[in-house]
Amino acid sequence: MCMHYLLSSLVFADTLQAISSDPTDGTLFSNRSDCWFHLGQGESALTDAKACKKLGQDLAKAYYREGAAIRLLQACSPFLSWNQILPTYIPICSDILIFPSQRFEEAANAFYRGIQIDPNDELITALQYAC
């Protein structure tokens, strides 16, 4: 596990306190979703991503976090490339392979919706960087 996320888990208590202080701040749910994701806790990551989405703040990241959480929950395994999922005009690396399962469509739709509404193409850049 990356040291960055171990350190993130140390500030997790502060995030919990911040959320209890302001449960309308979607950024807190988004950040906690990311932390849960990197700690391997898919259900918790998905719950927080959906909470962020429901609050309507930073929706592009909320959809991205939702897709990542669903993927973590075994939505995808090797066999299809990202280029087969997303429209060909979005330049994503073809090295990542996935195999559709029951939640594949849900994960792909969440990623794609996030990319559609991302005003600065930060999600595309993040996906390319992950490759």
MARKENU-184687 format. One record per atom (N, C-alpha, C): residue number from 1; residue in one letter; atom name; x, y, z. Coordinates in Angstrom, 1 decimal. Example, Ala and Ser with C-alpha at 12.3 -4.5 7.8 and 13.67 -1.06 7.14 Angstrom:
BEGIN
R	1	A	N	13.2	-5.7	7.8 .
R	1	A	CA	12.3	-4.5	7.8 .
R	1	A	C	13.2	-3.3	7.8 .
R	2	S	N	12.8	-2.2	7.1 .
R	2	S	CA	13.7	-1.1	7.1 .
R	2	S	C	12.9	0.0	7.9 .
This chain:
BEGIN
R	1	M	N	0.9	-1.2	0.0 .
R	1	M	CA	0.0	0.0	0.0 .
R	1	M	C	0.9	1.2	0.0 .
R	2	C	N	0.5	2.2	-0.8 .
R	2	C	CA	1.3	3.4	-0.9 .
R	2	C	C	1.4	4.2	0.4 .
R	3	M	N	2.5	4.7	0.7 .
R	3	M	CA	2.7	5.5	1.9 .
R	3	M	C	1.8	6.7	2.0 .
R	4	H	N	1.5	7.3	0.8 .
R	4	H	CA	0.6	8.4	0.7 .
R	4	H	C	-0.8	8.1	1.3 .
R	5	Y	N	-1.3	6.9	1.0 .
R	5	Y	CA	-2.6	6.5	1.5 .
R	5	Y	C	-2.6	6.0	2.9 .
R	6	L	N	-1.4	5.5	3.4 .
R	6	L	CA	-1.3	5.2	4.8 .
R	6	L	C	-1.4	6.5	5.6 .
R	7	L	N	-0.7	7.6	5.1 .
R	7	L	CA	-0.8	8.9	5.7 .
R	7	L	C	-2.2	9.4	5.7 .
R	8	S	N	-2.8	9.2	4.5 .
R	8	S	CA	-4.2	9.7	4.4 .
R	8	S	C	-5.1	9.0	5.5 .
R	9	S	N	-4.9	7.8	5.8 .
R	9	S	CA	-5.7	7.1	6.8 .
R	9	S	C	-5.4	7.7	8.2 .
R	10	L	N	-4.3	8.3	8.4 .
R	10	L	CA	-4.0	8.9	9.7 .
R	10	L	C	-4.8	10.2	9.9 .
R	11	V	N	-5.1	10.9	8.8 .
R	11	V	CA	-6.0	12.1	8.9 .
R	11	V	C	-7.4	11.8	8.7 .
R	12	F	N	-7.7	10.5	8.7 .
R	12	F	CA	-9.1	10.1	8.4 .
R	12	F	C	-10.0	10.6	9.6 .
R	13	A	N	-9.5	10.5	10.8 .
R	13	A	CA	-10.4	11.0	12.0 .
R	13	A	C	-10.7	12.5	11.8 .
R	14	D	N	-9.8	13.3	11.3 .
R	14	D	CA	-10.1	14.7	11.0 .
R	14	D	C	-11.2	14.8	10.0 .
R	15	T	N	-11.1	14.0	9.0 .
R	15	T	CA	-12.2	14.0	7.9 .
R	15	T	C	-13.5	13.7	8.5 .
R	16	L	N	-13.6	12.6	9.3 .
R	16	L	CA	-14.8	12.3	10.0 .
R	16	L	C	-15.4	13.4	10.8 .
R	17	Q	N	-14.5	14.1	11.5 .
R	17	Q	CA	-15.0	15.2	12.3 .
R	17	Q	C	-15.5	16.4	11.4 .
R	18	A	N	-14.7	16.6	10.3 .
R	18	A	CA	-15.1	17.7	9.4 .
R	18	A	C	-16.5	17.4	8.7 .
R	19	I	N	-16.7	16.1	8.4 .
R	19	I	CA	-18.0	15.7	7.8 .
R	19	I	C	-19.1	15.9	8.8 .
R	20	S	N	-18.9	15.5	10.0 .
R	20	S	CA	-19.9	15.7	11.0 .
R	20	S	C	-20.2	17.2	11.3 .
R	21	S	N	-19.2	18.0	11.1 .
R	21	S	CA	-19.3	19.4	11.3 .
R	21	S	C	-20.1	20.1	10.1 .
R	22	D	N	-19.8	19.6	8.9 .
R	22	D	CA	-20.4	20.1	7.7 .
R	22	D	C	-20.8	19.0	6.7 .
R	23	P	N	-21.9	18.3	6.9 .
R	23	P	CA	-22.3	17.2	6.1 .
R	23	P	C	-22.7	17.6	4.7 .
R	24	T	N	-22.7	18.9	4.4 .
R	24	T	CA	-23.1	19.3	3.0 .
R	24	T	C	-21.9	19.6	2.1 .
R	25	D	N	-20.7	19.4	2.6 .
R	25	D	CA	-19.4	19.6	1.9 .
R	25	D	C	-19.1	18.4	1.1 .
R	26	G	N	-19.4	18.4	-0.2 .
R	26	G	CA	-19.2	17.2	-1.1 .
R	26	G	C	-17.7	16.9	-1.2 .
R	27	T	N	-16.9	17.9	-1.1 .
R	27	T	CA	-15.4	17.7	-1.3 .
R	27	T	C	-14.9	16.7	-0.2 .
R	28	L	N	-15.4	16.8	1.0 .
R	28	L	CA	-15.0	15.9	2.0 .
R	28	L	C	-15.4	14.4	1.7 .
R	29	F	N	-16.6	14.2	1.2 .
R	29	F	CA	-17.0	12.9	0.8 .
R	29	F	C	-16.2	12.4	-0.4 .
R	30	S	N	-15.9	13.3	-1.3 .
R	30	S	CA	-15.0	12.9	-2.5 .
R	30	S	C	-13.6	12.4	-2.0 .
R	31	N	N	-13.1	13.2	-1.2 .
R	31	N	CA	-11.7	12.9	-0.7 .
R	31	N	C	-11.7	11.6	0.2 .
R	32	R	N	-12.7	11.5	1.0 .
R	32	R	CA	-12.8	10.3	1.8 .
R	32	R	C	-13.0	9.0	0.9 .
R	33	S	N	-13.8	9.2	-0.2 .
R	33	S	CA	-14.0	8.1	-1.1 .
R	33	S	C	-12.7	7.7	-1.7 .
R	34	D	N	-11.9	8.7	-2.1 .
R	34	D	CA	-10.6	8.4	-2.7 .
R	34	D	C	-9.7	7.6	-1.7 .
R	35	C	N	-9.7	8.0	-0.4 .
R	35	C	CA	-9.0	7.4	0.6 .
R	35	C	C	-9.4	5.9	0.8 .
R	36	W	N	-10.8	5.7	0.9 .
R	36	W	CA	-11.3	4.4	1.0 .
R	36	W	C	-10.9	3.5	-0.2 .
R	37	F	N	-10.9	4.1	-1.4 .
R	37	F	CA	-10.5	3.4	-2.6 .
R	37	F	C	-9.1	2.8	-2.5 .
R	38	H	N	-8.2	3.7	-2.1 .
R	38	H	CA	-6.8	3.3	-2.0 .
R	38	H	C	-6.5	2.4	-0.8 .
R	39	L	N	-7.4	2.4	0.1 .
R	39	L	CA	-7.3	1.4	1.3 .
R	39	L	C	-8.0	0.1	0.9 .
R	40	G	N	-8.5	0.0	-0.3 .
R	40	G	CA	-9.2	-1.2	-0.7 .
R	40	G	C	-10.6	-1.5	-0.2 .
R	41	Q	N	-11.2	-0.4	0.3 .
R	41	Q	CA	-12.6	-0.5	0.8 .
R	41	Q	C	-13.6	0.0	-0.2 .
R	42	G	N	-13.9	-0.9	-1.1 .
R	42	G	CA	-14.8	-0.5	-2.2 .
R	42	G	C	-16.2	0.0	-1.9 .
R	43	E	N	-16.9	-0.7	-1.0 .
R	43	E	CA	-18.2	-0.3	-0.6 .
R	43	E	C	-18.2	1.0	0.1 .
R	44	S	N	-17.3	1.3	1.0 .
R	44	S	CA	-17.2	2.6	1.6 .
R	44	S	C	-16.9	3.7	0.6 .
R	45	A	N	-16.0	3.4	-0.3 .
R	45	A	CA	-15.6	4.4	-1.4 .
R	45	A	C	-16.9	4.7	-2.2 .
R	46	L	N	-17.6	3.7	-2.5 .
R	46	L	CA	-18.8	3.9	-3.3 .
R	46	L	C	-19.9	4.7	-2.6 .
R	47	T	N	-20.1	4.4	-1.3 .
R	47	T	CA	-21.0	5.1	-0.5 .
R	47	T	C	-20.7	6.6	-0.5 .
R	48	D	N	-19.4	6.9	-0.2 .
R	48	D	CA	-19.0	8.3	-0.2 .
R	48	D	C	-19.1	9.0	-1.5 .
R	49	A	N	-18.8	8.3	-2.6 .
R	49	A	CA	-18.9	8.9	-4.0 .
R	49	A	C	-20.3	9.2	-4.3 .
R	50	K	N	-21.2	8.3	-3.9 .
R	50	K	CA	-22.7	8.6	-4.1 .
R	50	K	C	-23.1	9.7	-3.3 .
R	51	A	N	-22.6	9.9	-2.0 .
R	51	A	CA	-23.0	11.0	-1.2 .
R	51	A	C	-22.5	12.3	-1.8 .
R	52	C	N	-21.3	12.3	-2.4 .
R	52	C	CA	-20.8	13.5	-3.0 .
R	52	C	C	-21.7	13.9	-4.2 .
R	53	K	N	-22.0	12.8	-5.0 .
R	53	K	CA	-22.9	13.0	-6.2 .
R	53	K	C	-24.2	13.6	-5.8 .
R	54	K	N	-24.8	13.1	-4.7 .
R	54	K	CA	-26.1	13.5	-4.3 .
R	54	K	C	-26.1	15.0	-3.8 .
R	55	L	N	-24.9	15.4	-3.3 .
R	55	L	CA	-24.8	16.8	-2.9 .
R	55	L	C	-24.6	17.8	-4.1 .
R	56	G	N	-24.3	17.2	-5.2 .
R	56	G	CA	-24.2	18.0	-6.5 .
R	56	G	C	-22.9	18.8	-6.6 .
R	57	Q	N	-21.9	18.5	-5.8 .
R	57	Q	CA	-20.7	19.3	-5.8 .
R	57	Q	C	-19.6	18.5	-6.5 .
R	58	D	N	-18.8	19.2	-7.3 .
R	58	D	CA	-17.7	18.5	-8.0 .
R	58	D	C	-18.1	17.2	-8.6 .
R	59	L	N	-19.2	17.3	-9.4 .
R	59	L	CA	-19.8	16.1	-10.0 .
R	59	L	C	-18.9	15.2	-10.9 .
R	60	A	N	-18.0	15.9	-11.6 .
R	60	A	CA	-17.1	15.1	-12.4 .
R	60	A	C	-16.2	14.1	-11.6 .
R	61	K	N	-15.7	14.7	-10.5 .
R	61	K	CA	-14.9	13.8	-9.6 .
R	61	K	C	-15.8	12.8	-8.9 .
R	62	A	N	-17.0	13.2	-8.6 .
R	62	A	CA	-17.9	12.2	-7.9 .
R	62	A	C	-18.2	11.0	-8.8 .
R	63	Y	N	-18.5	11.3	-10.1 .
R	63	Y	CA	-18.7	10.2	-11.0 .
R	63	Y	C	-17.4	9.3	-11.2 .
R	64	Y	N	-16.3	10.0	-11.2 .
R	64	Y	CA	-15.0	9.3	-11.4 .
R	64	Y	C	-14.8	8.4	-10.2 .
R	65	R	N	-15.0	8.9	-9.0 .
R	65	R	CA	-14.9	8.2	-7.7 .
R	65	R	C	-15.8	7.0	-7.7 .
R	66	E	N	-17.1	7.2	-8.2 .
R	66	E	CA	-18.0	6.1	-8.2 .
R	66	E	C	-17.6	5.0	-9.1 .
R	67	G	N	-17.1	5.4	-10.3 .
R	67	G	CA	-16.6	4.4	-11.3 .
R	67	G	C	-15.4	3.6	-10.7 .
R	68	A	N	-14.5	4.3	-10.0 .
R	68	A	CA	-13.3	3.7	-9.5 .
R	68	A	C	-13.8	2.7	-8.4 .
R	69	A	N	-14.7	3.1	-7.5 .
R	69	A	CA	-15.2	2.2	-6.4 .
R	69	A	C	-15.8	1.0	-7.0 .
R	70	I	N	-16.7	1.2	-8.0 .
R	70	I	CA	-17.3	0.0	-8.6 .
R	70	I	C	-16.3	-0.9	-9.2 .
R	71	R	N	-15.3	-0.3	-9.9 .
R	71	R	CA	-14.3	-1.2	-10.5 .
R	71	R	C	-13.5	-2.0	-9.4 .
R	72	L	N	-13.3	-1.3	-8.3 .
R	72	L	CA	-12.6	-2.0	-7.1 .
R	72	L	C	-13.5	-3.1	-6.6 .
R	73	L	N	-14.8	-3.0	-6.7 .
R	73	L	CA	-15.7	-4.1	-6.3 .
R	73	L	C	-15.8	-5.2	-7.3 .
R	74	Q	N	-14.7	-5.4	-8.0 .
R	74	Q	CA	-14.7	-6.5	-9.0 .
R	74	Q	C	-15.5	-6.3	-10.2 .
R	75	A	N	-15.9	-5.1	-10.5 .
R	75	A	CA	-16.7	-4.8	-11.7 .
R	75	A	C	-15.9	-5.2	-13.0 .
R	76	C	N	-14.6	-5.1	-12.9 .
R	76	C	CA	-13.8	-5.3	-14.1 .
R	76	C	C	-12.6	-6.2	-13.8 .
R	77	S	N	-12.2	-7.0	-14.8 .
R	77	S	CA	-11.0	-7.9	-14.8 .
R	77	S	C	-10.5	-7.9	-16.2 .
R	78	P	N	-9.3	-8.5	-16.4 .
R	78	P	CA	-8.7	-8.4	-17.8 .
R	78	P	C	-9.5	-8.9	-18.9 .
R	79	F	N	-9.5	-8.3	-20.1 .
R	79	F	CA	-9.9	-8.7	-21.4 .
R	79	F	C	-10.2	-7.6	-22.4 .
R	80	L	N	-10.9	-6.6	-22.1 .
R	80	L	CA	-11.2	-5.5	-23.0 .
R	80	L	C	-10.4	-4.3	-22.7 .
R	81	S	N	-10.0	-3.5	-23.7 .
R	81	S	CA	-9.3	-2.3	-23.4 .
R	81	S	C	-10.2	-1.1	-23.2 .
R	82	W	N	-9.7	-0.1	-22.5 .
R	82	W	CA	-10.5	1.1	-22.2 .
R	82	W	C	-10.9	1.8	-23.5 .
R	83	N	N	-10.1	1.6	-24.6 .
R	83	N	CA	-10.5	2.2	-25.8 .
R	83	N	C	-11.8	1.6	-26.4 .
R	84	Q	N	-12.1	0.4	-26.0 .
R	84	Q	CA	-13.3	-0.2	-26.4 .
R	84	Q	C	-14.5	0.2	-25.6 .
R	85	I	N	-14.3	0.8	-24.5 .
R	85	I	CA	-15.4	1.3	-23.6 .
R	85	I	C	-15.7	2.7	-23.9 .
R	86	L	N	-14.7	3.5	-23.9 .
R	86	L	CA	-15.0	5.0	-24.1 .
R	86	L	C	-14.9	5.3	-25.6 .
R	87	P	N	-15.5	6.4	-26.0 .
R	87	P	CA	-15.5	6.7	-27.4 .
R	87	P	C	-14.0	6.9	-27.9 .
R	88	T	N	-13.8	6.6	-29.2 .
R	88	T	CA	-12.4	6.6	-29.7 .
R	88	T	C	-11.8	8.0	-29.7 .
R	89	Y	N	-12.6	9.1	-29.6 .
R	89	Y	CA	-12.0	10.4	-29.6 .
R	89	Y	C	-11.4	10.7	-28.3 .
R	90	I	N	-11.6	9.9	-27.3 .
R	90	I	CA	-10.9	10.2	-26.0 .
R	90	I	C	-9.6	9.3	-25.9 .
R	91	P	N	-8.5	10.0	-26.0 .
R	91	P	CA	-7.2	9.2	-26.0 .
R	91	P	C	-6.8	8.6	-24.6 .
R	92	I	N	-7.2	7.4	-24.4 .
R	92	I	CA	-6.9	6.7	-23.2 .
R	92	I	C	-5.9	5.6	-23.6 .
R	93	C	N	-5.0	5.3	-22.7 .
R	93	C	CA	-4.0	4.2	-23.0 .
R	93	C	C	-4.8	2.9	-23.2 .
R	94	S	N	-4.2	2.1	-24.1 .
R	94	S	CA	-4.8	0.8	-24.4 .
R	94	S	C	-4.2	-0.3	-23.6 .
R	95	D	N	-3.3	0.0	-22.7 .
R	95	D	CA	-2.6	-1.0	-21.9 .
R	95	D	C	-3.5	-1.6	-20.8 .
R	96	I	N	-4.5	-0.8	-20.3 .
R	96	I	CA	-5.4	-1.3	-19.3 .
R	96	I	C	-6.4	-2.2	-19.9 .
R	97	L	N	-6.5	-3.4	-19.4 .
R	97	L	CA	-7.5	-4.4	-19.9 .
R	97	L	C	-8.5	-4.6	-18.9 .
R	98	I	N	-9.8	-4.8	-19.3 .
R	98	I	CA	-10.9	-5.1	-18.4 .
R	98	I	C	-11.8	-6.1	-19.0 .
R	99	F	N	-12.6	-6.8	-18.2 .
R	99	F	CA	-13.5	-7.7	-18.6 .
R	99	F	C	-14.9	-7.4	-18.0 .
R	100	P	N	-15.9	-7.3	-18.8 .
R	100	P	CA	-17.2	-6.9	-18.2 .
R	100	P	C	-17.8	-7.9	-17.3 .
R	101	S	N	-18.3	-7.5	-16.2 .
R	101	S	CA	-19.0	-8.4	-15.3 .
R	101	S	C	-20.4	-7.7	-15.0 .
R	102	Q	N	-21.1	-8.1	-14.0 .
R	102	Q	CA	-22.4	-7.6	-13.7 .
R	102	Q	C	-22.4	-6.1	-13.5 .
R	103	R	N	-21.4	-5.5	-13.0 .
R	103	R	CA	-21.4	-4.1	-12.7 .
R	103	R	C	-20.6	-3.3	-13.7 .
R	104	F	N	-20.2	-3.9	-14.7 .
R	104	F	CA	-19.3	-3.3	-15.7 .
R	104	F	C	-20.0	-2.0	-16.3 .
R	105	E	N	-21.2	-2.2	-16.7 .
R	105	E	CA	-21.9	-1.1	-17.4 .
R	105	E	C	-22.1	0.1	-16.4 .
R	106	E	N	-22.4	-0.2	-15.1 .
R	106	E	CA	-22.5	0.8	-14.1 .
R	106	E	C	-21.2	1.6	-13.9 .
R	107	A	N	-20.1	0.9	-13.9 .
R	107	A	CA	-18.8	1.5	-13.7 .
R	107	A	C	-18.4	2.3	-14.9 .
R	108	A	N	-18.6	1.8	-16.1 .
R	108	A	CA	-18.3	2.5	-17.3 .
R	108	A	C	-19.1	3.8	-17.5 .
R	109	N	N	-20.4	3.7	-17.2 .
R	109	N	CA	-21.3	4.8	-17.2 .
R	109	N	C	-20.8	5.9	-16.3 .
R	110	A	N	-20.4	5.5	-15.1 .
R	110	A	CA	-20.0	6.5	-14.1 .
R	110	A	C	-18.7	7.2	-14.6 .
R	111	F	N	-17.8	6.5	-15.1 .
R	111	F	CA	-16.5	7.1	-15.6 .
R	111	F	C	-16.9	8.0	-16.8 .
R	112	Y	N	-17.7	7.5	-17.7 .
R	112	Y	CA	-18.0	8.3	-18.9 .
R	112	Y	C	-18.8	9.6	-18.6 .
R	113	R	N	-19.7	9.5	-17.6 .
R	113	R	CA	-20.5	10.7	-17.2 .
R	113	R	C	-19.5	11.7	-16.6 .
R	114	G	N	-18.6	11.3	-15.8 .
R	114	G	CA	-17.6	12.2	-15.2 .
R	114	G	C	-16.8	12.9	-16.3 .
R	115	I	N	-16.4	12.1	-17.3 .
R	115	I	CA	-15.6	12.7	-18.4 .
R	115	I	C	-16.4	13.7	-19.2 .
R	116	Q	N	-17.6	13.4	-19.4 .
R	116	Q	CA	-18.5	14.3	-20.1 .
R	116	Q	C	-18.7	15.7	-19.5 .
R	117	I	N	-18.7	15.7	-18.1 .
R	117	I	CA	-19.0	17.0	-17.5 .
R	117	I	C	-17.8	17.6	-16.9 .
R	118	D	N	-16.6	17.0	-17.1 .
R	118	D	CA	-15.4	17.6	-16.5 .
R	118	D	C	-14.9	18.7	-17.4 .
R	119	P	N	-15.0	19.9	-16.9 .
R	119	P	CA	-14.7	21.1	-17.8 .
R	119	P	C	-13.2	21.2	-18.2 .
R	120	N	N	-12.3	20.7	-17.4 .
R	120	N	CA	-10.9	20.9	-17.7 .
R	120	N	C	-10.2	19.6	-18.1 .
R	121	D	N	-10.9	18.5	-18.4 .
R	121	D	CA	-10.4	17.3	-18.9 .
R	121	D	C	-9.4	16.7	-17.8 .
R	122	E	N	-9.6	17.0	-16.6 .
R	122	E	CA	-8.7	16.5	-15.5 .
R	122	E	C	-8.9	15.0	-15.4 .
R	123	L	N	-10.1	14.4	-15.6 .
R	123	L	CA	-10.3	13.0	-15.4 .
R	123	L	C	-9.6	12.2	-16.5 .
R	124	I	N	-9.6	12.7	-17.8 .
R	124	I	CA	-8.9	12.1	-18.9 .
R	124	I	C	-7.4	12.1	-18.6 .
R	125	T	N	-6.9	13.2	-18.1 .
R	125	T	CA	-5.5	13.3	-17.7 .
R	125	T	C	-5.1	12.3	-16.6 .
R	126	A	N	-6.0	12.2	-15.6 .
R	126	A	CA	-5.8	11.2	-14.5 .
R	126	A	C	-5.8	9.8	-15.0 .
R	127	L	N	-6.7	9.5	-15.9 .
R	127	L	CA	-6.7	8.1	-16.5 .
R	127	L	C	-5.5	7.8	-17.3 .
R	128	Q	N	-5.0	8.8	-18.1 .
R	128	Q	CA	-3.8	8.6	-18.9 .
R	128	Q	C	-2.6	8.5	-18.0 .
R	129	Y	N	-2.5	9.2	-16.9 .
R	129	Y	CA	-1.4	9.2	-16.0 .
R	129	Y	C	-1.4	7.8	-15.3 .
R	130	A	N	-2.6	7.2	-15.0 .
R	130	A	CA	-2.6	5.9	-14.4 .
R	130	A	C	-2.1	4.8	-15.2 .
R	131	C	N	-2.0	5.1	-16.5 .
R	131	C	CA	-1.5	4.1	-17.5 .
R	131	C	C	0.0	4.1	-17.4 .
